[in-house]
Each structure stands twice: as C-alpha cells, then as structure tokens.
Amino acid sequence: MPGLARDTGWFKSSRSAAASDNCVEARLLDNTVQIRDSKAPHDGVLTFSSVAWSSFLSSLKA
C-alpha cells in the first residue's frame, strides 16, 4: 500500500546464538537500518543508511 512506512520492529540477528545474552538487534526502516545491543537497548542505537548497511554486509561476505 502506498504511504505505509516499513518498520520491521526490533529482531535478533540471525547470527545470534539462541541461548546467548550477547545479541545484536536490528530494525529495518524505509531508508535506514538501526542496530542496538539487546542487553542494553536504551544505551543507544547505531543508524546506517540502507546503502551503507548493504555495503558493510557485502564487505563482510567478501
């Protein structure tokens, strides 16, 4: 539907171990990706443009 913004809500990284407290959470928005520490969600959020995040992931996979 036009006009609806994308917001996935916070979710744990697929690379996080199920039984571990050391997790990264991500949130996908229209043009940005937000990352935070699941143990300290109120301590801050890193925000990346979608382009910068894609570039970062590509460099990790290379």
Wavefront OBJ file of the C-alpha trace (Angstrom):
o trace
v 0.000 0.000 0.000
v 1.382 3.404 -0.867
v 2.157 5.676 2.026
v 2.895 2.914 4.525
v 6.331 3.078 6.053
v 8.398 -0.060 6.505
v 9.240 -0.821 10.127
v 10.100 -4.408 10.995
v 10.331 -3.738 14.718
v 13.367 -4.972 16.626
v 14.575 -8.509 15.919
v 17.661 -10.505 16.915
v 20.390 -11.117 14.421
v 20.193 -14.486 12.703
v 23.841 -14.916 13.744
v 22.988 -14.626 17.462
v 23.010 -17.869 19.431
v 19.573 -18.771 20.788
v 20.815 -19.332 24.353
v 23.183 -16.363 24.428
v 22.627 -12.976 26.045
v 25.220 -11.430 23.700
v 22.907 -10.424 20.904
v 22.610 -7.693 18.371
v 19.143 -6.483 17.442
v 18.245 -4.830 14.171
v 15.323 -2.772 12.934
v 14.711 -2.114 9.240
v 13.050 1.163 8.320
v 12.329 2.686 4.891
v 15.802 4.084 4.208
v 17.774 3.153 7.312
v 18.874 0.214 9.421
v 19.172 0.582 13.190
v 21.361 -1.641 15.359
v 21.467 -1.950 19.158
v 22.748 -4.170 21.956
v 19.938 -6.413 23.206
v 21.316 -6.307 26.773
v 21.278 -2.502 26.837
v 18.586 -1.350 24.414
v 18.312 2.104 25.982
v 22.044 2.828 25.759
v 21.907 3.941 22.157
v 21.239 2.961 18.599
v 23.539 2.988 15.598
v 21.768 4.158 12.455
v 23.013 3.425 8.945
v 21.614 4.302 5.546
v 20.352 1.270 3.633
v 23.156 1.770 1.098
v 25.854 1.930 3.788
v 24.451 -1.170 5.524
v 24.373 -3.149 2.270
v 27.956 -2.127 1.556
v 29.020 -3.180 5.070
v 27.365 -6.604 4.711
v 28.918 -7.117 1.276
v 32.380 -6.362 2.636
v 31.867 -8.885 5.460
v 30.893 -11.587 2.996
v 33.851 -10.886 0.687
l 1 2 3 4 5 6 7 8 9 10 11 12 13 14 15 16 17 18 19 20 21 22 23 24 25 26 27 28 29 30 31 32 33 34 35 36 37 38 39 40 41 42 43 44 45 46 47 48 49 50 51 52 53 54 55 56 57 58 59 60 61 62
